[in-house]
Amino acid sequence: MKQTIMVVEDDKMIRDLIRIYLEKSNYDVIEACDGEEAKQVFSEYYPCLIILDLMLPKVSGEVFCTWVREQAGNEVSIIMLSAKAQIDDKIAGLKLGADDYMTKPFDPNELIAHVEAVLRRTGHFCQQIVHEGLCIKPRKGEVLLYNQDVNLTKYEFNLLYHFMQNPNLVLSREQLVNHIYPNAEHDVMERTIDAHIKKLREKIEDQSAKPKRIQTVRGMGYKFVTAK
């Protein structure tokens, strides 16, 4: 699975240049043009790394950096990319929470090298699957929905993880039983699966009665839908 990098930059030409080089290096790229939009994009996609301009409209890069650290701790890496080239600016950026600091103008290949170096140090934090604001972190046993914690039981968590590992594939009740209740009596447990999914929908769907994420495939089972 590709790692997702967010580029927060108000200059479209610079943003496009960075995106082209990141995509050539096999990263998924999401973008924001100001600090306010960056908060919304972050809460939907949970990137592994952020390339962050400091002089942004609406919400400054410094304020956004502080917000990210409050929301995600050290799980997200930040490379500041700024025209502020004084040593005091670099020190302030690193103290604020950046993992690295580069100045403009910059060489795109050097930026990619910095991205790779930072992710070698911190990429292990980014063990997650994300879809439209729903984020599961299997190693930590956590689920977030638009940056809010979702409290799941062990069986609900295992079901959701299995669904998100197999997007857009129909999973029968028998397959789901075998995954979370190995060696169980299927005639009982298949009805239990329905109950777990009902509870799971109540926690992750906007309208549990009209689910968009976990959909019923009549006569076959369920699938976790990610296709637009």
C-alpha positions as CSV (number, residue, x, y, z in Angstrom):
1,M,0.0,0.0,0.0
2,K,1.3,3.4,-1.0
3,Q,2.1,6.0,1.7
4,T,0.0,9.2,1.6
5,I,1.7,12.6,1.7
6,M,-0.1,15.9,2.0
7,V,1.3,19.0,0.4
8,V,0.1,22.2,2.1
9,E,1.2,25.1,-0.2
10,D,-0.7,28.2,-1.4
11,D,1.4,28.5,-4.6
12,K,-0.2,26.2,-7.2
13,M,2.9,25.9,-9.4
14,I,5.0,24.8,-6.4
15,R,2.2,22.5,-5.2
16,D,1.9,20.9,-8.7
17,L,5.7,20.5,-9.0
18,I,5.9,18.7,-5.6
19,R,3.0,16.5,-6.5
20,I,4.6,15.4,-9.8
21,Y,7.8,14.4,-8.1
22,L,6.1,12.6,-5.3
23,E,3.8,10.6,-7.6
24,K,6.9,9.6,-9.7
25,S,8.4,8.3,-6.4
26,N,5.2,6.2,-5.9
27,Y,3.5,8.1,-3.2
28,D,-0.2,9.0,-3.0
29,V,-0.6,12.8,-2.8
30,I,-3.3,15.0,-1.3
31,E,-3.2,18.8,-1.3
32,A,-4.4,21.8,0.5
33,C,-3.9,25.5,-0.4
34,D,-4.4,27.0,3.0
35,G,-4.2,26.1,6.7
36,E,-8.0,25.9,7.1
37,E,-8.4,23.5,4.2
38,A,-5.4,21.5,5.5
39,K,-7.3,20.7,8.7
40,Q,-10.2,19.3,6.8
41,V,-8.1,17.3,4.4
42,F,-6.0,15.9,7.3
43,S,-9.1,14.7,9.1
44,E,-10.3,12.8,6.1
45,Y,-7.1,11.2,4.8
46,Y,-4.7,11.0,7.8
47,P,-1.4,11.3,5.8
48,C,1.9,9.7,6.8
49,L,3.8,12.9,6.1
50,I,3.0,16.6,5.5
51,I,5.1,19.0,3.4
52,L,4.1,22.3,4.9
53,D,4.6,25.9,3.8
54,L,4.7,28.3,6.7
55,M,3.3,31.4,5.1
56,L,-0.3,30.3,4.4
57,P,-3.6,32.2,4.2
58,K,-6.3,31.8,6.8
59,V,-4.4,29.5,9.2
60,S,-0.6,29.8,9.3
61,G,1.7,26.9,8.9
62,E,3.0,27.3,12.4
63,V,-0.6,27.1,13.8
64,F,-1.4,24.1,11.6
65,C,1.8,22.3,12.7
66,T,0.9,22.8,16.4
67,W,-2.7,21.5,15.6
68,V,-1.3,18.4,13.9
69,R,0.9,17.6,16.9
70,E,-2.1,18.0,19.2
71,Q,-4.2,15.7,17.1
72,A,-1.7,13.0,16.1
73,G,1.3,13.3,18.3
74,N,4.4,12.0,16.5
75,E,2.4,9.6,14.2
76,V,2.6,12.1,11.3
77,S,5.9,13.5,10.0
78,I,6.2,17.1,9.0
79,I,8.7,18.7,6.7
80,M,8.6,22.5,6.7
81,L,9.3,24.1,3.3
82,S,9.6,27.8,3.7
83,A,11.1,31.0,2.3
84,K,12.2,31.8,5.9
85,A,15.9,31.0,5.6
86,Q,17.4,32.4,8.8
87,I,18.8,29.9,11.2
88,D,16.5,31.2,13.9
89,D,13.5,30.4,11.7
90,K,14.8,26.8,11.2
91,I,15.3,26.3,14.9
92,A,11.8,27.7,15.7
93,G,10.3,25.4,13.1
94,L,12.0,22.3,14.5
95,K,11.1,23.3,18.1
96,L,7.5,23.7,17.0
97,G,7.4,20.1,15.9
98,A,8.8,19.7,12.4
99,D,10.9,16.6,11.7
100,D,12.8,18.5,9.0
101,Y,13.1,22.0,7.5
102,M,14.0,23.0,3.9
103,T,14.2,26.4,2.4
104,K,12.9,27.8,-0.9
105,P,14.0,27.7,-3.6
106,F,14.6,24.0,-3.5
107,D,15.6,21.1,-5.7
108,P,12.6,18.7,-6.1
109,N,15.0,15.7,-6.1
110,E,16.5,16.9,-2.8
111,L,13.0,17.2,-1.3
112,I,12.2,13.6,-2.3
113,A,15.5,12.5,-0.6
114,H,14.4,14.3,2.6
115,V,11.0,12.7,2.4
116,E,12.5,9.3,2.1
117,A,14.9,9.9,4.9
118,V,12.2,11.2,7.3
119,L,9.9,8.2,6.5
120,R,12.8,5.8,7.1
121,R,12.9,7.1,10.7
122,T,9.2,7.6,11.3
123,G,7.3,5.6,8.7
124,H,6.6,2.7,11.2
125,F,4.2,5.0,13.0
126,C,2.0,5.1,9.8
127,Q,0.5,1.6,10.0
128,Q,-3.1,2.3,9.1
129,I,-5.8,1.9,6.5
130,V,-7.9,5.0,5.6
131,H,-11.0,5.6,3.7
132,E,-13.0,8.9,3.6
133,G,-12.4,9.9,7.2
134,L,-12.4,6.4,8.6
135,C,-9.0,5.3,9.9
136,I,-8.0,2.0,11.5
137,K,-4.7,1.5,13.2
138,P,-4.3,-2.2,13.7
139,R,-1.1,-2.1,15.7
140,K,-2.6,0.3,18.2
141,G,-6.1,-1.1,18.2
142,E,-7.6,2.3,17.4
143,V,-10.3,3.6,15.1
144,L,-10.9,7.2,14.2
145,L,-13.8,8.8,12.3
146,Y,-13.0,12.3,11.2
147,N,-10.4,12.6,13.9
148,Q,-12.8,11.4,16.7
149,D,-12.1,8.1,18.5
150,V,-14.6,5.3,17.8
151,N,-15.0,2.8,20.6
152,L,-15.4,-0.7,19.2
153,T,-15.5,-4.1,20.8
154,K,-12.9,-6.7,19.9
155,Y,-15.2,-8.4,17.4
156,E,-16.3,-5.1,15.9
157,F,-12.7,-4.1,15.5
158,N,-11.7,-7.4,13.9
159,L,-14.7,-7.2,11.5
160,L,-13.9,-3.7,10.4
161,Y,-10.2,-4.5,9.9
162,H,-11.1,-7.5,7.8
163,F,-13.5,-5.4,5.7
164,M,-11.0,-2.7,5.2
165,Q,-8.3,-5.2,4.2
166,N,-10.7,-6.5,1.5
167,P,-12.4,-3.4,0.0
168,N,-15.2,-3.9,-2.5
169,L,-15.1,-7.7,-2.1
170,V,-18.2,-9.6,-1.0
171,L,-17.6,-11.5,2.2
172,S,-20.0,-14.2,3.1
173,R,-21.3,-14.6,6.7
174,E,-19.5,-17.9,6.8
175,Q,-16.2,-16.2,5.8
176,L,-16.7,-13.6,8.5
177,V,-17.5,-16.2,11.1
178,N,-14.4,-18.2,10.2
179,H,-12.3,-15.0,10.6
180,I,-13.5,-13.8,14.0
181,Y,-15.0,-17.1,15.5
182,P,-12.8,-20.0,14.3
183,N,-14.3,-23.4,15.1
184,A,-17.6,-21.9,16.1
185,E,-21.1,-23.3,15.3
186,H,-21.9,-21.5,12.1
187,D,-25.7,-21.6,12.4
188,V,-25.5,-19.6,15.6
189,M,-22.6,-17.4,14.7
190,E,-23.9,-16.2,11.3
191,R,-26.8,-14.5,13.1
192,T,-24.2,-13.0,15.6
193,I,-22.3,-11.5,12.6
194,D,-25.5,-9.6,11.6
195,A,-25.7,-8.2,15.1
196,H,-22.1,-7.1,15.2
197,I,-22.5,-5.4,11.8
198,K,-25.6,-3.6,13.0
199,K,-23.7,-2.2,15.9
200,L,-20.7,-1.4,13.8
201,R,-22.9,0.5,11.3
202,E,-24.3,2.5,14.2
203,K,-20.8,3.7,15.0
204,I,-19.2,4.4,11.6
205,E,-22.1,5.2,9.3
206,D,-23.8,8.6,8.9
207,Q,-27.1,6.8,8.7
208,S,-27.0,3.3,10.0
209,A,-30.3,2.5,8.3
210,K,-28.8,3.6,4.9
211,P,-25.2,2.4,5.1
212,K,-22.7,3.6,2.6
213,R,-19.6,1.9,3.9
214,I,-20.7,-1.6,4.9
215,Q,-23.3,-2.7,2.4
216,T,-25.5,-5.8,2.3
217,V,-25.2,-7.9,-0.8
218,R,-28.5,-9.8,-0.8
219,G,-28.1,-13.6,-0.7
220,M,-24.3,-13.3,-0.5
221,G,-23.1,-11.3,2.5
222,Y,-21.5,-7.9,3.0
223,K,-18.9,-5.7,1.4
224,F,-16.9,-2.6,2.5
225,V,-17.5,-0.1,-0.3
226,T,-14.7,2.3,-1.3
227,A,-15.3,2.8,-5.0
228,K,-16.7,6.2,-5.9
